[in-house]
Amino acid sequence: MSVSRRMILAMLAAAPFPARAQQEGFAGLGSSGEGFARVQPGRALIFPADHGPHPAYRIEWWYVTANLTDADGAAYGAQFTLFRQAAAPPPQREGWESQQFWMGHAAITSADEHLHAEKLARGGVGQAGAVAQPFAAWIDDWRFASEGAAFSPLRLRVETPKLGYDLRFATDAPMVKQGDGGYSVKSDRGQASYYVSQPFFKVEGALSFGEREVAVSGQGWMDREWSSQPLAPDQEGWDWFSLHLTSGAKVMLFRLRHEGGEHYFAGNWIDLNGASTPIPSQAISMQPLETALVAGRDVPIRWRLRIDGRGLDVEALALNPQSWNGTGFPYWEGPIRLSGSDAGIGYLEMTGYRPR
């Protein structure tokens, strides 16, 4: 290992690095955000500018999932996430003095296999980053980028010795604002993020499980989120769902778990035309029905999800209960299928489940 590589890893280890997976709280925001830009209600979200990075904020990510099938109807999933975290507030520093750190996660899932990979990078030297237009987000040779001047279509490419994918994402729908106009509250004490999604992607391409390549097609979902605000110290993890209903509607739901059991619930209902309506927290029920032993942890892999006033009452079942990303910040992430009042597919992410 080179001296420069050891230096990078040491700085990454010392930094309060992100992850939707980190156990200290939402996106690793368990400590102070003092000196960083604040999330405030009423900020206009503007595209394509907001496809790009926001270095004055402490944390952000570009997060992509795809629910896929092969020619025989077998189900698969693919995930890509690029995280950026600032180790210190502005002013921004250049080159090797940059306070920006980057992490990439990639995973593919079938009913009997789940493979994942991770990359780390220092900002300021071109190894990782993002630009707004033409949009591109990358870390080394992992890349999610527009194919032309317009945002869509995009190509997502990851290649490692054990897993890979080459997928094309296309849509003509605008970005969808989560929360209240993109202002997404994460606790009763007011912590929040800016949060937008693109849940209307059509996807086609190929997955690689080592030497085995599978042609696939299906539906994709992209999240963009950034914030600086810490969460309450008693928030220990979250459970997040993205749902593609067969009616064409899309649903985002999450709960942030509190040690005392008074969890915080939020979500948005997205209709066929992309209109996004916040779901009242009291209308949301997310009930674990079954757990599996995953990486020494009891992790829920079957859920009942209900939304009062929308007629939604479904069971969500993991395609592969062992969809564990054993990265530096471990978490569960994988495709699900729905049954009940509505059929459909989706993705589930769970963090903060501790070993027995």
N, C-alpha and C positions, 0 to 999 in steps of 0.2 A: 504494500500500500504506500503510495507516495506521500510526502510530507504535506502537500497541498490537500490531498484527499483526507488525511487524518485531521488537518486543520478544519476542513469543512464539517466533518462529522462531529468534531468537538464543539464547534459553534452551534450546530444544529441541536446537539444534546443539551447545551446550556440554554438555548432559547426556549421560551414557552410555546413550543410548536403546536400548530393546529391539529385537530382532526375532528371531523364529525364524530370520530371514534374515541377521542380522548376522554378519560373518565372524570376529569375534574369539573366538567360542566359542558354546556353547549359550545361546541367548536373550540374547546380549550379555553373558554373565556371565564375561567374561575378566579382570575386575579384582576387587578386594576387595569382600566383602560385610560388612565389619566394621560393627557397630552395628545391623544389621538382624536380624530374627527368624531363627532357625536352623531348618532342616528336620531333624527327628529321627524315627527309627523309632518306631512305636507310637502316634502321634497318631491319635485317633479323628476320622474325617471325618464331619461331620454336615450333613445337608441338611434344610431349604433354606438354612441359614446359610452353608454353603460355596459356594453359588452366587454369593454376593456378594463384594466386594473384600476383600483382606487387605493393607492399606496398610503394616503393619509389615514386610512382606517386600519385597524389592527389585523383583521382577518377577513379573507374572502375565499370563495371557491367557485369553480366551474364543474358541475356534476352532471353526468350523463348515464342513463340506464336504458336498456333495450330489452323488451320481451320479444323473443324470437321463436320461430319454428323452422324445421327443415322440411324437405319434400314429403316426408312420411308423417308429418304432423307432430314429431317429437319436440318438446319444449326446451328452450335454452334461455340463458340470460347473459348480458354483458354489462359491465360497469366501468366507467372511467371517471376519475376525479382528480383535478389539479387544485391544490391548496396554495395560497400565499399567506404568509404571516410576517408582520413587521416586528422585529425584536426590540425596536425603540421608536419613539414618535418622530415626526418630522422635525427639522428639515431633512430631506432625502439626501443620502450620500451616494456617490457614484462608484462604479467599478467594484473592486474587492472590499471596499468600505461600505457597500450597500448593507442596510439593515433588513433587507427583504430576503426571506427564506421560502423555498418552494418544496412541495412534496407531491408526488403523483402516485395514485393507486389504480390498478387495473385488475379486473377479475372476469372470469367466465364460469358459467354454471350449467350443468345438465342435471338430470335426475340422479345420477350416480357419481358425478365428478364436480369438484369446485376447486379452481386454480386461481391464485392471486399473485400479484407482484407489486413491488414498491420501488420508487426512486426518490432520492433527495438531491437538492441543488441549492447553491447560493445564488442570490440575485445579483444583478449588476454586471454580469459578464456574458450574457447571452445564452447560458446553458438552459435556462427556463424563463418563461414569461408569458405575456399575453398582449395583444394589440386589438384595438376596437374595429378598425376597418382597413383592408379586408380582415375579418376576424380570424385570429389564430391564438391558440393556447397550447403550450408545448413544454415538455421537459425532456431533454436529450432528443431521442428520435421518436418519442411518443408525441402524437400531434392530433389535435382536433381543430380543423380549420375550414373556412369557407373556400369553395372551389372557384369563386369569382368575386366581383365587387360586391354583390348582394350577400346578405348573411347566409341565406339558404340557396342551394344545397351545400352541405358540409361533408367532409370526409374525416373519419376517425380511424387512426392507425396506431396499433401497438404490436410490437414484436419482441418476444423473449424466447429462450430455448424451450420453455414449457408451455407457453400460452401466447396467443395473438389474436388480433382481429383486424379486418379491413372492412369498414362499414360506411355506407352512404346514408346520410340523414337529410330528408327533404320535407319542406312544408311551405305553404303560402300563408299561414296564419301568423298574426302578430304575437308578440310576447304577452304573457298573462301575468297580471300583478296579483301577488298573493297578499294575505292580510288585508289591510285597508288601503287600497291604492298602492301596494308595494311596501307599506309599513307593517311589518310583521312582529307583533308583540310576543315575547317569550316568557313572561311571568306577570303575576298580579302587581309586581313592584315596578313595572314599566320598562324593563329591559327589552330591546327590540333590535331587529335587523332590517335592512332593505332586502326584499326577496321577490324575485320574478321567475317565471317558468316558461318553458316551451313544451307543452305536453302533446302536441299534434304532429310529431314527426312520423313519417313513414320511413322504414329502415330496410335496407337490403345489403347483402355482402357475404362475408365468410368468417367463421371462427376457426381457430387452430388449437387443438388439444395435442400438443407435441407434434407428431408427424401426421396426425389425422386432421383433415380439413373438412368442414361442414358448411355447405351453402345454406343461408338462412334469410328470412325476411320477417318483418313484424312492425312493432310500434316502439317509439322512443320518447324519452322524457328528458329535458334538460332543466336544471336549476341553476340560478345565479343568486348568490347571497353574499352580503358583506356587512360588517359590523365592527364596533369597538367595545361594546358594553359588556361588562361582566354580568354573570347571572348570580342568583341567590346561592349562598354556600350550601344550602340543603338540597339543591337540584343535582341529582346523581347520574342522570342519563336520560335518554329519550328513545321513543319508538315512533318511527316516521313511515307513512304509507303514501305511495302514489298509485292511483287506481285508474285503469282504462275500462270503463263499463261498456258492455255490448251496445247500449243505447247510443254511444258516442260521447256521453258526458265523461268528464275527468274529475277526480276527487283527490285533494291533498289533505291528509290528516296527520297530526302529531300530538303526542303527549310528552311533556317533560316531567319526569318522575321526581317526586319529593320524598325525602327519607321518611317523613311522617305520614305519607300516603295521600296527601291532598295534591294530586297531580294537576298540572296545567294543561288544558286541552285547547287546540285551535285547528282550523282547517278552512278550506275554500271549496265551493262547488263551482265547476267550470262547465258551462253549457256548450252545445254544439257550435255556437257562434263565437266562443271564446270569452263570453261575459263571465266574470269571476265575482262570486258573492261570498263574503265571509260567513262561516257557519258559527252560530253562537256556541260558546263552550259548553253550556248546559245541555245542548242538543246532541252532543257527541258522547258515545259510549264505545270504549275500546277494551274488550274483556279477553284476557288470555284464557284459552281453553285447554291447552296441552303444551307441555314442555318437553324438550329433549336435552340430553347431556351433550353439550358442545364445548370442547376445549376445557373441560372441567367445570363448566358453568351450566346451571339450569336456565335454558333460554326458551321463551315461548315460540312455538313454531306453528300453532293454530290459534286463530283469533276469531272472536265475534265482533263485528263492527256495525254500529247502528247510528243513524242520523235521524233524529226526530224531525218531522216536518218535511222530510224528503222521501220517506218510504224506504230508505235503504236499511236492510238488515241482512248482512252477508257473513259467511264464514270465509276467512282467508287462510289458505294452507300453503306452507312452504313447498316449493318444488323439490328442494334438497335441504333437509334439516341441518346438514353439516356445512352450511354456506358461511364459513368462518374465515374472515380475513385476518390471518395471524401476522399482521404487520407490526411495526413499532408501536402503533396505537391500535390494539386489536378490537374488532367489532364484527357483528353479524350483518351480512348484506346479501340479499338474494331475491329471485323472482317468486311470486306467489300466484295462485289461481283462486278465483272467487266463485262461490255458489250461494244460492239463497234467493232473496228477492231480485237480485241482479246477478248475471254472470259477468265474468271479465277476468282480467289479468292485472298484474301490477308488480311493484317492488316494495320491499320492506327493509328498513335499516334499524338496527337496535344497538345501542351503546350503553356502557356502564354496568353490564351484568358481570358480577365479580365471581371468582372461583369459589367453589364450596369451601 
